[in-house]
Structures are given as structure tokens and as C-alpha cells.
Amino acid sequence: MNDSSILQHITQLVHEEHRLRDLGATTPADEERLRHVGEQLDQCWDLLRQRRAKREFGEDPDTAHTRDAGTVKRYEG
């Protein structure tokens, strides 16, 4: 996955998140999907940051990997 495809996926997830929020995410399934979309967004942003950092320090950005949602969730911004 390259930076462009990661950013494209982020855009799709943001659109879905907005759609769910605009609808009110009233069902348990909607709420679960909204939570899952949020986790995926966190993971995508983390992956993109990893790739950029590796590139900045002369490493191969393709060695970056998606970390599990629990790991990413514990990061403080």
C-alpha cells in the first residue's frame, strides 16, 4: 500500500464517518460501525506517519506495517 492509496482509503473512511454521524448512528450496528471506522482511521494515519518517518530517515517506507487498533489507541496526540 502506498501513500496515495492510504490517503484515498482515509478519504473513504472520513466520508463514511460523516454519513454515519449525519444519520445519527441510532442502531447498535451503526454505533459499532462508527467505532470500527474510527479505529481504521487511527490505524491508517499511524501507517502513513510510519511511512513518512521511515522515508525521512532513509528507510524503506514499504517496511511500515499496520499496527493493531489497541496499540494505536494508546497513543497520545
Backbone as CSV, one residue per row, in Angstrom:
resi,resn,N_x,N_y,N_z,CA_x,CA_y,CA_z,C_x,C_y,C_z
1,MET,0.853,-1.170,0.000,0.000,0.000,0.000,0.904,1.240,0.000
2,ASN,0.675,2.144,-0.937,1.481,3.359,-0.987,0.738,4.521,-0.322
3,ASP,1.424,5.653,-0.190,0.835,6.807,0.499,-0.471,7.244,-0.161
4,SER,-0.496,7.245,-1.473,-1.682,7.679,-2.200,-2.890,6.788,-1.896
5,SER,-2.685,5.490,-1.886,-3.801,4.584,-1.607,-4.236,4.670,-0.149
6,ILE,-3.299,4.931,0.750,-3.651,5.115,2.162,-4.509,6.372,2.306
7,LEU,-4.093,7.461,1.658,-4.863,8.700,1.725,-6.243,8.542,1.089
8,GLN,-6.322,7.772,0.024,-7.609,7.508,-0.617,-8.525,6.730,0.336
9,HIS,-7.962,5.755,1.026,-8.742,4.974,1.988,-9.190,5.862,3.151
10,ILE,-8.320,6.743,3.609,-8.678,7.684,4.676,-9.867,8.540,4.231
11,THR,-9.815,9.032,3.017,-10.906,9.855,2.487,-12.218,9.082,2.479
12,GLN,-12.184,7.834,2.043,-13.389,6.998,2.026,-13.930,6.792,3.437
13,LEU,-13.031,6.550,4.381,-13.456,6.335,5.762,-14.050,7.598,6.370
14,VAL,-13.462,8.744,6.068,-13.985,10.015,6.575,-15.386,10.255,6.024
15,HIS,-15.596,9.974,4.744,-16.931,10.132,4.157,-17.935,9.210,4.852
16,GLU,-17.521,7.986,5.105,-18.427,7.054,5.788,-18.710,7.517,7.217
17,GLU,-17.688,7.996,7.902,-17.872,8.505,9.262,-18.862,9.667,9.273
18,HIS,-18.714,10.595,8.341,-19.634,11.733,8.259,-21.055,11.274,7.955
19,ARG,-21.176,10.315,7.057,-22.501,9.797,6.719,-23.174,9.185,7.939
20,LEU,-22.424,8.378,8.680,-22.988,7.743,9.874,-23.356,8.781,10.931
21,ARG,-22.513,9.771,11.112,-22.809,10.822,12.094,-24.022,11.650,11.656
22,ASP,-24.115,11.950,10.360,-25.254,12.721,9.857,-26.564,11.964,10.022
23,LEU,-26.500,10.642,9.900,-27.697,9.813,10.080,-28.062,9.638,11.549
24,GLY,-27.135,9.945,12.423,-27.387,9.816,13.846,-26.902,8.510,14.435
25,ALA,-26.430,7.590,13.621,-25.916,6.297,14.093,-26.765,5.781,15.251
26,THR,-28.035,5.537,14.979,-29.001,5.227,16.032,-29.066,3.754,16.421
27,THR,-28.657,2.869,15.555,-28.745,1.452,15.888,-27.418,0.973,16.479
28,PRO,-27.445,-0.101,17.242,-26.187,-0.652,17.752,-25.209,-1.007,16.631
29,ALA,-25.728,-1.469,15.506,-24.860,-1.802,14.372,-24.192,-0.546,13.819
30,ASP,-24.947,0.555,13.737,-24.372,1.822,13.273,-23.297,2.309,14.237
31,GLU,-23.570,2.221,15.520,-22.599,2.654,16.525,-21.331,1.812,16.464
32,GLU,-21.495,0.509,16.262,-20.342,-0.387,16.140,-19.545,-0.056,14.880
33,ARG,-20.243,0.194,13.790,-19.558,0.547,12.546,-18.803,1.869,12.699
34,LEU,-19.409,2.835,13.364,-18.761,4.119,13.596,-17.495,3.941,14.427
35,ARG,-17.554,3.094,15.436,-16.377,2.808,16.257,-15.286,2.158,15.409
36,HIS,-15.690,1.202,14.585,-14.735,0.490,13.740,-14.091,1.431,12.712
37,VAL,-14.886,2.315,12.138,-14.358,3.294,11.184,-13.333,4.183,11.876
38,GLY,-13.629,4.608,13.099,-12.680,5.420,13.863,-11.369,4.697,14.107
39,GLU,-11.454,3.422,14.446,-10.240,2.624,14.651,-9.441,2.512,13.361
40,GLN,-10.142,2.266,12.253,-9.454,2.152,10.963,-8.769,3.461,10.585
41,LEU,-9.438,4.573,10.860,-8.823,5.878,10.580,-7.539,6.052,11.399
42,ASP,-7.608,5.728,12.678,-6.411,5.827,13.524,-5.277,4.972,12.970
43,GLN,-5.607,3.755,12.545,-4.593,2.856,12.008,-4.009,3.386,10.699
44,CYS,-4.849,3.929,9.840,-4.358,4.470,8.570,-3.446,5.667,8.795
45,TRP,-3.851,6.573,9.669,-2.997,7.737,9.963,-1.674,7.281,10.566
46,ASP,-1.716,6.292,11.441,-0.493,5.767,12.041,0.421,5.177,10.971
47,LEU,-0.156,4.409,10.061,0.629,3.805,8.984,1.257,4.885,8.095
48,LEU,0.494,5.905,7.784,1.018,6.996,6.963,2.163,7.716,7.684
49,ARG,2.013,7.962,8.989,3.093,8.592,9.761,4.337,7.711,9.790
50,GLN,4.139,6.403,9.949,5.284,5.482,9.934,6.027,5.560,8.606
51,ARG,5.272,5.532,7.510,5.875,5.564,6.172,6.657,6.859,5.957
52,ARG,6.086,7.978,6.378,6.753,9.272,6.215,8.024,9.349,7.062
53,ALA,7.951,8.825,8.278,9.133,8.840,9.149,10.239,7.966,8.574
54,LYS,9.879,6.788,8.095,10.890,5.909,7.504,11.543,6.570,6.290
55,ARG,10.737,7.191,5.463,11.262,7.875,4.282,12.201,9.009,4.707
56,GLU,11.802,9.768,5.712,12.608,10.898,6.185,13.980,10.454,6.681
57,PHE,14.037,9.274,7.272,15.292,8.789,7.826,15.992,7.768,6.935
58,GLY,15.633,7.771,5.650,16.330,6.955,4.674,15.998,5.477,4.717
59,GLU,14.915,5.111,5.361,14.490,3.709,5.410,13.419,3.456,4.349
60,ASP,13.150,2.209,4.112,12.146,1.806,3.128,10.745,1.969,3.727
61,PRO,9.919,2.868,3.189,8.580,3.059,3.735,7.690,1.823,3.588
62,ASP,8.044,0.940,2.654,7.248,-0.272,2.471,7.421,-1.270,3.605
63,THR,8.362,-1.019,4.511,8.518,-1.912,5.667,7.600,-1.499,6.816
64,ALA,6.907,-0.362,6.668,5.927,0.047,7.682,4.762,-0.935,7.652
65,HIS,4.142,-1.124,8.781,3.029,-2.073,8.839,1.892,-1.512,9.694
66,THR,0.709,-1.997,9.417,-0.464,-1.598,10.185,-0.380,-2.217,11.571
67,ARG,-0.473,-1.358,12.576,-0.462,-1.851,13.958,-1.895,-2.097,14.403
68,ASP,-2.051,-2.978,15.378,-3.393,-3.307,15.840,-4.041,-2.086,16.499
69,ALA,-5.366,-2.083,16.488,-6.130,-0.939,16.981,-5.826,-0.644,18.449
70,GLY,-5.593,-1.669,19.244,-5.288,-1.462,20.655,-3.999,-0.705,20.865
71,THR,-3.001,-0.995,20.057,-1.717,-0.295,20.151,-1.885,1.158,19.743
72,VAL,-2.533,1.387,18.624,-2.703,2.748,18.109,-3.559,3.578,19.061
73,LYS,-4.562,2.964,19.662,-5.479,3.676,20.569,-4.741,4.240,21.780
74,ARG,-3.666,3.596,22.195,-2.964,4.033,23.398,-2.042,5.226,23.153
75,TYR,-1.864,5.617,21.905,-1.018,6.763,21.604,-1.698,8.039,22.039
76,GLU,-0.907,8.970,22.486,-1.446,10.289,22.855,-1.006,11.292,21.806
77,GLY,-1.926,12.147,21.404,-1.627,13.117,20.356,-1.155,14.436,20.907
